[in-house]
Amino acid sequence: MTTAGTPRNQSSDNSPEDFEDTADPRWKQAIAEYPDYASAQAAVDRLADAGFPVEHVAIVGLDVRVVEQVLGRLTSAKAALRGAAAGAWFGLLIGLLFGLFAPSFGWLAIVAISVVSGAVWGAVLYLLAHLATGGRRDFDSVQTLQASRYEVQVEAPFAAEAARLLAGKPARPTD
C-alpha cells in the first residue's frame, strides 16, 4: 500500500458541510494507492466495516487504457446469424404485444409470424451492415477499460480519519 504524500487540498479547517454538495475532485485527497481494483475495493470495505461514512469515498482508476480483446473472425454467416437472433427477440416482443389484442388462439399465430419475420429482417439487415464495411472490420471483439493502479480518494474533511483507519492494515481482497 502506498499512501499519497501530497493531499490535493491542504485546507483542514473546513467542516464536512462545506463540501456536502460538491463532486469536484479538488476536494478529495488520495489516502492510498493499490495495484488492482480488488485491493482498493477491500480497503473501502474495511472503511465501511469500521463505520466510516463511505459515501465520501471514491475509487479512481489511473492510467486508464482501452483493451480490445478479439474474439474471432466475423463472417457473413455469423453476422446473419447474429442478426436473425436479434430480430427474433424483437419479433417476439412485438408479437406478444400485438398478441394481447388477438381473439382466442390467434395470438399464437401472431407471435410465430412476428418471430419469423423478425429473424428474417434481422438477418438481412445485419448481413447488409456487415457487407457495407467492405472487409474493414472482419472480426468480433469486446472492449474494456483497464487501469494500471487505483487510488482511494476521500473528501478532504474526512481524509485524516479514513487514512487513520487504513493505517498499518494492508488491503487484501477476500475471495
N, C-alpha and C positions, 0 to 999 in steps of 0.2 A: 504494500500500500504506500503510495506516495501522497503526501499531503501538500497541497499547493502552498507555496511560500508567500505569494503576494495576493492579498484579497483584492477583489475588484472595487470595493467601496470601503474606504477607511472610516467612514462615519459610523460610530458606535453609540452616539448619544440619541439616536432616533428610536422611537418606540415602534413596536410591531404595527400599530395602527397607521403609522405614516406610510407604510408600504402595502397596506391591505389590498388596494385595488390596482396594483401595477403588475404588468407582465414583463417589464423592462429588465433585460438580463444584467444591466449595470447594477441592479440592486441585489444581485446574487453573488455569493462567494463560493469558489471551489474549495471544498474541505477535504476531498480525497479523490484519487485517480486510480482506476483499475484497468487491467489489460483486456477484460472481457465483460460483456453485459451481465452475465450471471453473477459475477462478483459484485458489481455495482448494485444490482438488484438485491443481493443478500445483505449489503450494507444498509440499504434503505429499509429492508425488512427488520434488521436489528434495531434501527431507529424506531420503527413502528412498535416493535415488541417492548421497547423501553418507554413507550408512552409519548414519544416525541410527535408533535403535530406535522405529519409528513406531507400535508398539503402545501407546505412551504419548501419542499424539496423537488429537485429536478435531476434526472439522469440525462447527461448531454454526451452524445457521441461526437468524437473529434476525429479529424482527418477522414471524413466520410468519402467513400468511393462507390461507384456503381459496378456491380459484378454481374455479368450476364452469363448464365450457365446454359450452354447449348444442349438441348435435349435430343436432337436428331434432325434428320433431313425432313423437310416438308415437301411432300409430293402433291401432285394434283389430286390423287385419290384420297390422301389424308385430309387435304383441305375440303374436298367434297364431303367426306365422311363427317368431319367436324361440323360443317355447315348443316348436314342432314340432322345431326343430333341436336344442334341448337334450334333449328327450325321445328323439329318435332316437339321440343319442350314448349316453344312459343305457340305452336299449333294446339298442343294440349291445353294450355291456358285459355286460348281463345275459344276452343271447342267447349271447355267446361263453362265458360261464361255464357256463350250462346245456348248451350245445352240446358241451362237453367230455365229457359223460356220455352223449351220444346215440350209438346204433349207426350205423355206416356213414355214409350221406349224410343222415341225419335231422337232423344238426346244422345244415345249411344252412337247412332249413325253420324250425327253432327260432330261428335268428338273424334270418331275414327277418320272422317273426311278431313277434319282440321289437322290432325296429326300427320296424315299422309301428305296433304298439300303443303303443310309447313316444312316437312322434311325435304320435299322436292324443291321448293323455292329456296330453302336454306342451302341445300347442296349446290344449286345453280349459282346463287349469289356469292357464296364463299369461293367456289371454283373460279368464277369470273374475277373476283378480287385477287385471288392468287395469280391468275394468269396476267392480270394487269400489272403486276410488279415486274414482269419481264425477266424473271430469274435473279433479280437483285437481292432477294431475301428468301432463299430456298432452304431455310432452316427454322426450327421451332426453338424457342428459348424462354427462360424466366429471368427477369432482372430483380436483383435485391440490392439493398444498401448495406454496406458494412463499414464499421468504424474501426480505427486501429486502437483506440482507447476510449474510456468512458470516465467522465467526471461526475461526481456527486456534488451538486451545487445547492446551496441553501440561501434563502433570503437573508440579507445582511443582519438584521436584528436577531436571528435565530442561529446564525452560523457558529458562534462560540459554543453554544450548548450542544449542537449536533456534533461538532468536532470533539468535544469532551466525551460524548457518549461513544464515539467510534475509536477514540484513542486507545492504542495498545491492543486492540482486538482485530486481527486481520479478517477481512471478509472472505468467507469460503462458501461457495454455493452449495446448497444441500440438494441431494438427489431425490 
